[in-house]
Amino acid sequence: MVIDPATLPTAAAVDSEPRHTPEWRRALQASLPVGIGLIPLGIALGVLVVQQGLNPWWAMVFTSLIYAGSLEFIAVGMVASMTPLPYIALTALLVNFRHVFYALSFPLDAVKGRAARLYSMFALTDEAYAMTVTGDRKSMSGRVIVYSQLFLHAYWIGGAILGATAAQWIPENIVGLDFALTALFVVLSIEAIRAQRGYAVPAAAVLCALIARLVDPEHMLPIAMGSFVALLVVRYLLTRNKVTTRA
Protein backbone atom coordinates (compact mmCIF):
# COMPACT_ATOMS: atom_id res chain seq x y z
CA MET A 1 0.00 0.00 0.00
CA VAL A 2 1.45 3.33 -1.09
CA ILE A 3 0.76 6.37 1.06
CA ASP A 4 0.77 9.74 -0.61
CA PRO A 5 2.82 12.15 1.51
CA ALA A 6 0.53 14.96 0.42
CA THR A 7 -2.35 13.37 2.35
CA LEU A 8 -0.44 13.35 5.67
CA PRO A 9 -0.99 16.25 8.08
CA THR A 10 1.94 18.60 8.22
CA ALA A 11 3.54 19.76 11.46
CA ALA A 12 2.12 23.21 10.93
CA ALA A 13 -1.38 21.79 10.55
CA VAL A 14 -1.03 19.72 13.72
CA ASP A 15 0.24 22.70 15.67
CA SER A 16 -2.58 24.88 14.42
CA GLU A 17 -5.36 22.49 15.48
CA PRO A 18 -5.50 23.64 19.13
CA ARG A 19 -5.66 27.24 17.92
CA HIS A 20 -8.88 26.52 16.06
CA THR A 21 -10.51 25.19 19.24
CA PRO A 22 -12.96 27.79 20.58
CA GLU A 23 -11.56 29.65 23.55
CA TRP A 24 -14.59 28.89 25.70
CA ARG A 25 -14.07 25.18 25.07
CA ARG A 26 -10.40 25.37 26.05
CA ALA A 27 -11.44 27.20 29.21
CA LEU A 28 -14.07 24.55 29.94
CA GLN A 29 -11.53 21.76 29.54
CA ALA A 30 -9.05 23.54 31.82
CA SER A 31 -11.59 24.42 34.51
CA LEU A 32 -13.50 21.13 34.65
CA PRO A 33 -11.02 19.24 36.90
CA VAL A 34 -11.03 22.16 39.35
CA GLY A 35 -14.82 22.43 39.11
CA ILE A 36 -15.15 18.82 40.26
CA GLY A 37 -13.66 19.96 43.57
CA LEU A 38 -15.62 23.22 43.74
CA ILE A 39 -19.06 21.67 43.33
CA PRO A 40 -19.03 19.55 46.53
CA LEU A 41 -17.49 22.47 48.38
CA GLY A 42 -20.32 24.70 47.15
CA ILE A 43 -22.80 22.05 48.28
CA ALA A 44 -21.26 22.18 51.75
CA LEU A 45 -21.66 25.96 51.79
CA GLY A 46 -25.29 25.73 50.68
CA VAL A 47 -26.04 23.22 53.43
CA LEU A 48 -24.34 25.45 56.00
CA VAL A 49 -26.43 28.45 54.92
CA VAL A 50 -29.66 26.56 55.59
CA GLN A 51 -28.39 24.99 58.82
CA GLN A 52 -27.57 28.47 60.14
CA GLY A 53 -31.22 29.42 59.80
CA LEU A 54 -30.85 31.62 56.71
CA ASN A 55 -33.12 31.46 53.69
CA PRO A 56 -31.79 29.22 50.89
CA TRP A 57 -31.52 32.17 48.50
CA TRP A 58 -28.70 33.51 50.67
CA ALA A 59 -26.54 30.76 49.15
CA MET A 60 -26.80 32.46 45.76
CA VAL A 61 -26.14 35.87 47.34
CA PHE A 62 -22.96 34.70 49.09
CA THR A 63 -21.54 32.85 46.10
CA SER A 64 -22.45 35.56 43.57
CA LEU A 65 -21.40 38.70 45.44
CA ILE A 66 -18.71 37.60 47.90
CA TYR A 67 -17.09 34.69 46.00
CA ALA A 68 -14.16 34.28 48.34
CA GLY A 69 -14.10 30.59 49.21
CA SER A 70 -13.16 30.13 52.86
CA LEU A 71 -14.34 33.65 53.72
CA GLU A 72 -17.88 32.72 52.70
CA PHE A 73 -17.99 29.94 55.31
CA ILE A 74 -16.94 32.48 57.94
CA ALA A 75 -19.33 35.13 56.62
CA VAL A 76 -22.32 32.78 56.92
CA GLY A 77 -21.81 32.50 60.68
CA MET A 78 -21.19 36.23 61.01
CA VAL A 79 -24.35 37.17 59.14
CA ALA A 80 -26.38 34.64 61.11
CA SER A 81 -25.11 36.10 64.41
CA MET A 82 -25.59 39.73 63.26
CA THR A 83 -21.89 40.61 63.54
CA PRO A 84 -21.17 44.35 63.07
CA LEU A 85 -20.02 45.30 59.58
CA PRO A 86 -16.57 46.68 60.63
CA TYR A 87 -15.65 43.30 62.16
CA ILE A 88 -16.77 41.52 59.00
CA ALA A 89 -14.65 43.88 56.88
CA LEU A 90 -11.58 43.35 59.07
CA THR A 91 -12.00 39.59 58.94
CA ALA A 92 -12.32 39.72 55.17
CA LEU A 93 -9.07 41.71 54.94
CA LEU A 94 -7.13 39.26 57.09
CA VAL A 95 -8.50 36.13 55.42
CA ASN A 96 -8.00 37.38 51.85
CA PHE A 97 -4.76 39.27 52.41
CA ARG A 98 -2.97 36.66 50.31
CA HIS A 99 -4.69 38.02 47.18
CA VAL A 100 -2.34 41.01 47.34
CA PHE A 101 0.51 38.68 46.39
CA TYR A 102 -1.51 37.00 43.65
CA ALA A 103 -1.65 40.27 41.72
CA LEU A 104 2.15 40.25 41.36
CA SER A 105 2.15 37.36 38.87
CA PHE A 106 -1.43 37.08 37.62
CA PRO A 107 -1.49 37.91 33.84
CA LEU A 108 -4.16 40.60 34.08
CA ASP A 109 -2.50 42.50 31.22
CA ALA A 110 -3.67 39.76 28.84
CA VAL A 111 -7.31 40.52 29.63
CA LYS A 112 -8.72 43.17 27.31
CA GLY A 113 -11.65 45.47 28.09
CA ARG A 114 -12.54 47.32 31.29
CA ALA A 115 -15.52 45.11 32.17
CA ALA A 116 -13.52 41.92 31.60
CA ARG A 117 -10.66 43.20 33.76
CA LEU A 118 -12.97 44.23 36.59
CA TYR A 119 -14.58 40.81 36.62
CA SER A 120 -11.20 39.07 36.37
CA MET A 121 -9.99 40.96 39.44
CA PHE A 122 -13.22 40.14 41.29
CA ALA A 123 -13.00 36.45 40.34
CA LEU A 124 -9.30 36.06 41.22
CA THR A 125 -9.68 33.12 43.58
CA ASP A 126 -7.05 30.64 44.73
CA GLU A 127 -8.20 28.10 42.17
CA ALA A 128 -8.27 30.58 39.28
CA TYR A 129 -4.81 31.85 40.17
CA ALA A 130 -3.28 28.37 40.46
CA MET A 131 -4.89 27.20 37.23
CA THR A 132 -3.68 30.28 35.33
CA VAL A 133 -0.07 30.54 36.50
CA THR A 134 0.65 26.79 36.27
CA GLY A 135 -0.96 26.29 32.86
CA ASP A 136 0.45 26.82 29.40
CA ARG A 137 0.96 30.59 29.12
CA LYS A 138 0.69 30.46 25.31
CA SER A 139 -2.79 28.93 25.43
CA MET A 140 -4.00 31.14 28.30
CA SER A 141 -5.21 34.13 26.32
CA GLY A 142 -7.23 36.89 27.93
CA ARG A 143 -10.52 35.35 26.86
CA VAL A 144 -9.50 31.90 28.07
CA ILE A 145 -8.64 33.39 31.47
CA VAL A 146 -11.99 35.17 31.81
CA TYR A 147 -13.97 32.19 30.50
CA SER A 148 -12.16 29.93 32.97
CA GLN A 149 -13.07 32.26 35.83
CA LEU A 150 -16.69 32.36 34.65
CA PHE A 151 -16.86 28.56 34.60
CA LEU A 152 -15.29 28.31 38.08
CA HIS A 153 -17.78 30.88 39.36
CA ALA A 154 -20.64 28.91 37.81
CA TYR A 155 -19.45 25.67 39.45
CA TRP A 156 -19.34 27.43 42.81
CA ILE A 157 -22.80 29.02 42.48
CA GLY A 158 -24.34 25.84 41.13
CA GLY A 159 -22.94 23.74 43.97
CA ALA A 160 -24.21 26.19 46.59
CA ILE A 161 -27.70 26.27 45.06
CA LEU A 162 -27.75 22.48 44.93
CA GLY A 163 -26.65 22.24 48.57
CA ALA A 164 -29.19 24.80 49.78
CA THR A 165 -31.95 23.00 47.87
CA ALA A 166 -31.04 19.54 49.16
CA ALA A 167 -30.21 20.68 52.71
CA GLN A 168 -33.50 19.37 54.08
CA TRP A 169 -32.51 15.82 53.09
CA ILE A 170 -28.84 16.05 54.16
CA PRO A 171 -28.13 15.12 57.83
CA GLU A 172 -26.60 17.87 59.96
CA ASN A 173 -23.90 15.56 61.32
CA ILE A 174 -22.47 14.67 57.89
CA VAL A 175 -18.70 15.14 57.70
CA GLY A 176 -16.16 15.26 54.89
CA LEU A 177 -17.73 17.75 52.48
CA ASP A 178 -15.52 20.58 53.71
CA PHE A 179 -12.40 18.48 53.01
CA ALA A 180 -12.96 19.03 49.28
CA LEU A 181 -11.20 22.40 49.55
CA THR A 182 -8.13 20.90 51.23
CA ALA A 183 -7.96 18.06 48.71
CA LEU A 184 -8.31 20.51 45.84
CA PHE A 185 -5.44 22.67 47.12
CA VAL A 186 -3.25 19.58 47.53
CA VAL A 187 -3.80 18.64 43.87
CA LEU A 188 -3.14 22.21 42.70
CA SER A 189 0.06 22.31 44.77
CA ILE A 190 1.28 19.06 43.23
CA GLU A 191 0.66 20.45 39.74
CA ALA A 192 2.50 23.67 40.63
CA ILE A 193 5.50 21.70 41.91
CA ARG A 194 5.61 19.62 38.74
CA ALA A 195 5.51 22.76 36.60
CA GLN A 196 8.74 24.15 38.05
CA ARG A 197 12.26 22.78 38.48
CA GLY A 198 13.58 21.64 41.84
CA TYR A 199 12.04 21.62 45.29
CA ALA A 200 13.72 24.66 46.83
CA VAL A 201 10.69 26.95 46.44
CA PRO A 202 8.10 24.45 47.80
CA ALA A 203 10.42 23.63 50.70
CA ALA A 204 10.79 27.34 51.49
CA ALA A 205 7.01 27.75 51.43
CA VAL A 206 6.53 24.88 53.89
CA LEU A 207 9.27 26.30 56.14
CA CYS A 208 7.64 29.74 56.17
CA ALA A 209 4.28 28.19 57.05
CA LEU A 210 5.75 26.18 59.94
CA ILE A 211 7.60 29.19 61.35
CA ALA A 212 4.50 31.38 61.08
CA ARG A 213 2.49 28.69 62.86
CA LEU A 214 4.94 28.71 65.74
CA VAL A 215 5.25 32.51 65.91
CA ASP A 216 1.59 33.53 65.73
CA PRO A 217 -1.03 30.90 64.87
CA GLU A 218 -3.85 33.47 64.71
CA HIS A 219 -2.06 35.47 61.97
CA MET A 220 -0.29 32.57 60.32
CA LEU A 221 -1.35 33.32 56.74
CA PRO A 222 -0.10 36.94 56.35
CA ILE A 223 3.13 36.14 58.21
CA ALA A 224 3.80 33.06 56.08
CA MET A 225 2.97 34.82 52.83
CA GLY A 226 5.01 37.90 53.73
CA SER A 227 8.10 35.93 54.72
CA PHE A 228 7.79 33.71 51.66
CA VAL A 229 7.64 36.72 49.33
CA ALA A 230 10.67 38.19 51.11
CA LEU A 231 12.59 34.96 50.50
CA LEU A 232 11.62 35.00 46.84
CA VAL A 233 12.82 38.60 46.50
CA VAL A 234 16.17 37.75 48.13
CA ARG A 235 16.49 34.68 45.91
CA TYR A 236 15.79 36.77 42.82
CA LEU A 237 18.37 39.41 43.80
CA LEU A 238 21.05 36.78 44.48
CA THR A 239 20.34 35.04 41.17
CA ARG A 240 20.46 38.32 39.27
CA ASN A 241 23.77 39.26 40.88
CA LYS A 242 25.28 35.91 39.89
CA VAL A 243 24.15 36.35 36.30
CA THR A 244 25.54 39.92 36.23
CA THR A 245 28.88 38.77 37.67
CA ARG A 246 29.25 36.01 35.09
CA ALA A 247 28.42 38.41 32.27
C-alpha positions as CSV (number, residue, x, y, z in Angstrom):
1,M,0.0,0.0,0.0
2,V,1.4,3.3,-1.1
3,I,0.8,6.4,1.1
4,D,0.8,9.7,-0.6
5,P,2.8,12.2,1.5
6,A,0.5,15.0,0.4
7,T,-2.3,13.4,2.3
8,L,-0.4,13.3,5.7
9,P,-1.0,16.2,8.1
10,T,1.9,18.6,8.2
11,A,3.5,19.8,11.5
12,A,2.1,23.2,10.9
13,A,-1.4,21.8,10.5
14,V,-1.0,19.7,13.7
15,D,0.2,22.7,15.7
16,S,-2.6,24.9,14.4
17,E,-5.4,22.5,15.5
18,P,-5.5,23.6,19.1
19,R,-5.7,27.2,17.9
20,H,-8.9,26.5,16.1
21,T,-10.5,25.2,19.2
22,P,-13.0,27.8,20.6
23,E,-11.6,29.6,23.6
24,W,-14.6,28.9,25.7
25,R,-14.1,25.2,25.1
26,R,-10.4,25.4,26.1
27,A,-11.4,27.2,29.2
28,L,-14.1,24.6,29.9
29,Q,-11.5,21.8,29.5
30,A,-9.0,23.5,31.8
31,S,-11.6,24.4,34.5
32,L,-13.5,21.1,34.7
33,P,-11.0,19.2,36.9
34,V,-11.0,22.2,39.3
35,G,-14.8,22.4,39.1
36,I,-15.2,18.8,40.3
37,G,-13.7,20.0,43.6
38,L,-15.6,23.2,43.7
39,I,-19.1,21.7,43.3
40,P,-19.0,19.6,46.5
41,L,-17.5,22.5,48.4
42,G,-20.3,24.7,47.1
43,I,-22.8,22.0,48.3
44,A,-21.3,22.2,51.8
45,L,-21.7,26.0,51.8
46,G,-25.3,25.7,50.7
47,V,-26.0,23.2,53.4
48,L,-24.3,25.5,56.0
49,V,-26.4,28.5,54.9
50,V,-29.7,26.6,55.6
51,Q,-28.4,25.0,58.8
52,Q,-27.6,28.5,60.1
53,G,-31.2,29.4,59.8
54,L,-30.9,31.6,56.7
55,N,-33.1,31.5,53.7
56,P,-31.8,29.2,50.9
57,W,-31.5,32.2,48.5
58,W,-28.7,33.5,50.7
59,A,-26.5,30.8,49.2
60,M,-26.8,32.5,45.8
61,V,-26.1,35.9,47.3
62,F,-23.0,34.7,49.1
63,T,-21.5,32.9,46.1
64,S,-22.4,35.6,43.6
65,L,-21.4,38.7,45.4
66,I,-18.7,37.6,47.9
67,Y,-17.1,34.7,46.0
68,A,-14.2,34.3,48.3
69,G,-14.1,30.6,49.2
70,S,-13.2,30.1,52.9
71,L,-14.3,33.6,53.7
72,E,-17.9,32.7,52.7
73,F,-18.0,29.9,55.3
74,I,-16.9,32.5,57.9
75,A,-19.3,35.1,56.6
76,V,-22.3,32.8,56.9
77,G,-21.8,32.5,60.7
78,M,-21.2,36.2,61.0
79,V,-24.3,37.2,59.1
80,A,-26.4,34.6,61.1
81,S,-25.1,36.1,64.4
82,M,-25.6,39.7,63.3
83,T,-21.9,40.6,63.5
84,P,-21.2,44.4,63.1
85,L,-20.0,45.3,59.6
86,P,-16.6,46.7,60.6
87,Y,-15.7,43.3,62.2
88,I,-16.8,41.5,59.0
89,A,-14.7,43.9,56.9
90,L,-11.6,43.4,59.1
91,T,-12.0,39.6,58.9
92,A,-12.3,39.7,55.2
93,L,-9.1,41.7,54.9
94,L,-7.1,39.3,57.1
95,V,-8.5,36.1,55.4
96,N,-8.0,37.4,51.8
97,F,-4.8,39.3,52.4
98,R,-3.0,36.7,50.3
99,H,-4.7,38.0,47.2
100,V,-2.3,41.0,47.3
101,F,0.5,38.7,46.4
102,Y,-1.5,37.0,43.6
103,A,-1.6,40.3,41.7
104,L,2.1,40.2,41.4
105,S,2.2,37.4,38.9
106,F,-1.4,37.1,37.6
107,P,-1.5,37.9,33.8
108,L,-4.2,40.6,34.1
109,D,-2.5,42.5,31.2
110,A,-3.7,39.8,28.8
111,V,-7.3,40.5,29.6
112,K,-8.7,43.2,27.3
113,G,-11.7,45.5,28.1
114,R,-12.5,47.3,31.3
115,A,-15.5,45.1,32.2
116,A,-13.5,41.9,31.6
117,R,-10.7,43.2,33.8
118,L,-13.0,44.2,36.6
119,Y,-14.6,40.8,36.6
120,S,-11.2,39.1,36.4
121,M,-10.0,41.0,39.4
122,F,-13.2,40.1,41.3
123,A,-13.0,36.4,40.3
124,L,-9.3,36.1,41.2
125,T,-9.7,33.1,43.6
126,D,-7.0,30.6,44.7
127,E,-8.2,28.1,42.2
128,A,-8.3,30.6,39.3
129,Y,-4.8,31.8,40.2
130,A,-3.3,28.4,40.5
131,M,-4.9,27.2,37.2
132,T,-3.7,30.3,35.3
133,V,-0.1,30.5,36.5
134,T,0.6,26.8,36.3
135,G,-1.0,26.3,32.9
136,D,0.5,26.8,29.4
137,R,1.0,30.6,29.1
138,K,0.7,30.5,25.3
139,S,-2.8,28.9,25.4
140,M,-4.0,31.1,28.3
141,S,-5.2,34.1,26.3
142,G,-7.2,36.9,27.9
143,R,-10.5,35.3,26.9
144,V,-9.5,31.9,28.1
145,I,-8.6,33.4,31.5
146,V,-12.0,35.2,31.8
147,Y,-14.0,32.2,30.5
148,S,-12.2,29.9,33.0
149,Q,-13.1,32.3,35.8
150,L,-16.7,32.4,34.6
151,F,-16.9,28.6,34.6
152,L,-15.3,28.3,38.1
153,H,-17.8,30.9,39.4
154,A,-20.6,28.9,37.8
155,Y,-19.5,25.7,39.4
156,W,-19.3,27.4,42.8
157,I,-22.8,29.0,42.5
158,G,-24.3,25.8,41.1
159,G,-22.9,23.7,44.0
160,A,-24.2,26.2,46.6
161,I,-27.7,26.3,45.1
162,L,-27.7,22.5,44.9
163,G,-26.6,22.2,48.6
164,A,-29.2,24.8,49.8
165,T,-31.9,23.0,47.9
166,A,-31.0,19.5,49.2
167,A,-30.2,20.7,52.7
168,Q,-33.5,19.4,54.1
169,W,-32.5,15.8,53.1
170,I,-28.8,16.1,54.2
171,P,-28.1,15.1,57.8
172,E,-26.6,17.9,60.0
173,N,-23.9,15.6,61.3
174,I,-22.5,14.7,57.9
175,V,-18.7,15.1,57.7
176,G,-16.2,15.3,54.9
177,L,-17.7,17.8,52.5
178,D,-15.5,20.6,53.7
179,F,-12.4,18.5,53.0
180,A,-13.0,19.0,49.3
181,L,-11.2,22.4,49.6
182,T,-8.1,20.9,51.2
183,A,-8.0,18.1,48.7
184,L,-8.3,20.5,45.8
185,F,-5.4,22.7,47.1
186,V,-3.2,19.6,47.5
187,V,-3.8,18.6,43.9
188,L,-3.1,22.2,42.7
189,S,0.1,22.3,44.8
190,I,1.3,19.1,43.2
191,E,0.7,20.5,39.7
192,A,2.5,23.7,40.6
193,I,5.5,21.7,41.9
194,R,5.6,19.6,38.7
195,A,5.5,22.8,36.6
196,Q,8.7,24.1,38.0
197,R,12.3,22.8,38.5
198,G,13.6,21.6,41.8
199,Y,12.0,21.6,45.3
200,A,13.7,24.7,46.8
201,V,10.7,27.0,46.4
202,P,8.1,24.5,47.8
203,A,10.4,23.6,50.7
204,A,10.8,27.3,51.5
205,A,7.0,27.7,51.4
206,V,6.5,24.9,53.9
207,L,9.3,26.3,56.1
208,C,7.6,29.7,56.2
209,A,4.3,28.2,57.1
210,L,5.8,26.2,59.9
211,I,7.6,29.2,61.3
212,A,4.5,31.4,61.1
213,R,2.5,28.7,62.9
214,L,4.9,28.7,65.7
215,V,5.3,32.5,65.9
216,D,1.6,33.5,65.7
217,P,-1.0,30.9,64.9
218,E,-3.9,33.5,64.7
219,H,-2.1,35.5,62.0
220,M,-0.3,32.6,60.3
221,L,-1.4,33.3,56.7
222,P,-0.1,36.9,56.4
223,I,3.1,36.1,58.2
224,A,3.8,33.1,56.1
225,M,3.0,34.8,52.8
226,G,5.0,37.9,53.7
227,S,8.1,35.9,54.7
228,F,7.8,33.7,51.7
229,V,7.6,36.7,49.3
230,A,10.7,38.2,51.1
231,L,12.6,35.0,50.5
232,L,11.6,35.0,46.8
233,V,12.8,38.6,46.5
234,V,16.2,37.7,48.1
235,R,16.5,34.7,45.9
236,Y,15.8,36.8,42.8
237,L,18.4,39.4,43.8
238,L,21.0,36.8,44.5
239,T,20.3,35.0,41.2
240,R,20.5,38.3,39.3
241,N,23.8,39.3,40.9
242,K,25.3,35.9,39.9
243,V,24.2,36.3,36.3
244,T,25.5,39.9,36.2
245,T,28.9,38.8,37.7
246,R,29.2,36.0,35.1
247,A,28.4,38.4,32.3
